């Protein structure tokens, strides 16, 4: 048993494992390290934003050649990469604008529904207060016969 050793009391202890390059071994080692310092707070990385994926467009484009005549063989790939980045940037800007429009429409609709609910509540409150007022007046004037209750309006 080459991988086990014994101490003075006769207990057998396993030797330290050799470091492994596998991802699971690295993750295990990291978790064990975190568990040793359990009182220390863990800082989680911030979530990435869509805009952080792209750098802003360059102020000055030094490579103005495209896929036209006179361009070298490597210039086309550079042009294609710049073109791809610009199209992606424009697509993200359009998606953000569409999201803003949808958000504004949602807010307008929500305000409209909220206003309608408040109007209906105010109407019901007025009817309820009127009904309660007539009930109180009936109790105070118990000699008169009670008037019929107001018809419910929908």
C-alpha positions as CSV (number, residue, x, y, z in Angstrom):
1,X,0.0,0.0,0.0
2,X,2.1,2.8,-1.3
3,X,-0.7,5.4,-1.2
4,X,-1.4,4.9,2.5
5,X,0.7,5.8,5.5
6,X,0.2,5.0,9.2
7,X,0.7,7.4,12.1
8,X,1.8,6.6,15.7
9,X,-1.6,5.3,16.8
10,X,-1.9,2.9,13.9
11,X,-4.6,4.8,11.9
12,X,-4.2,4.8,8.2
13,X,-4.3,8.1,6.3
14,X,-4.5,8.5,2.6
15,X,-1.8,10.5,1.0
16,X,-2.6,13.8,-0.6
17,X,-3.9,13.5,-4.1
18,X,-1.7,14.6,-7.0
19,X,-3.0,17.8,-8.6
20,X,-5.1,17.1,-11.6
21,X,-5.6,19.3,-14.6
22,X,-9.2,18.3,-15.0
23,X,-11.9,20.9,-14.5
24,X,-13.7,18.9,-11.9
25,X,-10.6,18.6,-9.8
26,X,-9.9,22.4,-10.0
27,X,-13.5,23.1,-9.1
28,X,-13.3,20.7,-6.1
29,X,-10.1,22.4,-4.9
30,X,-11.8,25.8,-5.3
31,X,-14.8,24.7,-3.3
32,X,-12.6,23.2,-0.6
33,X,-10.7,26.5,-0.4
34,X,-14.0,28.4,0.0
35,X,-15.2,26.0,2.7
36,X,-12.1,26.6,4.7
37,X,-12.9,30.3,4.9
38,X,-16.6,30.0,5.4
39,X,-17.0,33.4,7.2
40,X,-15.5,35.3,4.3
41,X,-18.1,36.7,1.9
42,X,-18.0,35.5,-1.7
43,X,-18.1,38.0,-4.5
44,X,-20.0,36.8,-7.5
45,X,-19.2,38.3,-10.9
46,X,-21.6,40.8,-12.3
47,X,-23.9,39.8,-15.1
48,X,-22.8,40.9,-18.5
49,X,-24.9,43.5,-20.4
50,X,-25.6,43.2,-24.1
51,X,-23.7,46.4,-24.7
52,X,-20.6,45.2,-23.0
53,X,-20.2,42.5,-25.7
54,X,-19.3,45.1,-28.2
55,X,-16.7,47.8,-28.1
56,X,-17.9,51.2,-29.4
57,X,-17.1,51.8,-33.0
58,X,-13.7,53.3,-33.7
59,X,-13.4,57.0,-34.2
60,X,-11.1,56.7,-37.1
61,X,-11.0,53.6,-39.3
62,X,-7.5,53.4,-40.7
63,X,-8.3,50.4,-43.0
64,X,-10.8,52.0,-45.4
65,X,-10.2,49.3,-48.1
66,X,-13.0,46.9,-48.7
67,X,-13.4,44.0,-51.1
68,X,-12.6,46.3,-54.0
69,X,-9.8,46.0,-56.5
70,X,-6.4,46.9,-55.1
71,X,-7.1,45.4,-51.7
72,X,-4.7,42.7,-50.4
73,X,-5.9,39.2,-49.6
74,X,-5.9,39.9,-45.8
75,X,-7.8,43.2,-46.1
76,X,-11.0,41.5,-47.1
77,X,-11.1,39.5,-43.8
78,X,-10.5,42.7,-41.9
79,X,-13.3,44.5,-43.8
80,X,-15.6,41.6,-43.2
81,X,-14.9,41.6,-39.5
82,X,-15.5,45.4,-39.2
83,X,-18.7,45.0,-41.2
84,X,-20.0,42.1,-39.0
85,X,-19.3,44.1,-35.8
86,X,-21.1,47.2,-37.2
87,X,-24.1,45.1,-38.3
88,X,-24.3,43.5,-34.8
89,X,-24.0,46.9,-33.2
90,X,-26.9,48.3,-35.3
91,X,-29.0,45.2,-34.6
92,X,-28.5,45.6,-30.9
93,X,-29.4,49.3,-31.1
94,X,-32.6,48.5,-33.1
95,X,-33.6,45.8,-30.6
96,X,-33.1,48.2,-27.7
97,X,-35.2,50.8,-29.5
98,X,-38.0,48.2,-30.1
99,X,-37.8,47.2,-26.4
100,X,-38.2,50.9,-25.4
101,X,-41.3,51.3,-27.7
102,X,-42.8,48.1,-26.2
103,X,-42.1,49.4,-22.7
104,X,-43.8,52.7,-23.4
105,X,-46.8,51.0,-24.9
106,X,-47.0,48.7,-21.8
107,X,-46.8,51.7,-19.5
108,X,-49.5,53.5,-21.4
109,X,-51.8,50.5,-21.3
110,X,-51.2,50.0,-17.6
111,X,-51.9,53.6,-16.8
112,X,-55.2,53.4,-18.8
113,X,-56.3,50.3,-17.0
114,X,-55.3,51.8,-13.7
115,X,-57.4,54.9,-14.5
116,X,-60.4,52.8,-15.5
117,X,-60.1,50.8,-12.2
118,X,-59.9,54.0,-10.2
119,X,-63.0,55.4,-11.9
120,X,-65.0,52.3,-11.3
121,X,-63.8,52.2,-7.7
122,X,-64.8,55.8,-7.2
123,X,-68.3,55.1,-8.8
124,X,-68.8,52.1,-6.5
125,X,-67.6,54.1,-3.5
126,X,-70.1,56.9,-4.3
127,X,-73.0,54.3,-4.6
128,X,-71.9,52.6,-1.4
129,X,-71.8,55.9,0.5
130,X,-75.2,57.0,-0.8
131,X,-76.6,53.6,0.2
132,X,-75.1,53.9,3.7
133,X,-76.4,57.5,4.0
134,X,-79.9,56.4,3.2
135,X,-79.7,53.6,5.7
136,X,-78.6,56.0,8.4
137,X,-81.4,58.4,7.5
138,X,-83.9,55.5,7.7
139,X,-82.6,54.5,11.2
140,X,-82.9,58.1,12.4
141,X,-86.4,58.4,10.9
142,X,-87.8,55.0,11.8
143,X,-91.4,56.2,11.6
144,X,-91.2,56.5,7.8
145,X,-91.3,53.4,5.6
146,X,-87.9,52.5,4.1
147,X,-87.4,53.5,0.5
148,X,-86.5,50.7,-1.9
149,X,-82.7,50.1,-2.4
150,X,-81.2,51.7,-5.5
151,X,-80.9,49.3,-8.5
152,X,-77.4,47.9,-9.1
153,X,-75.8,49.3,-12.2
154,X,-73.2,47.2,-14.1
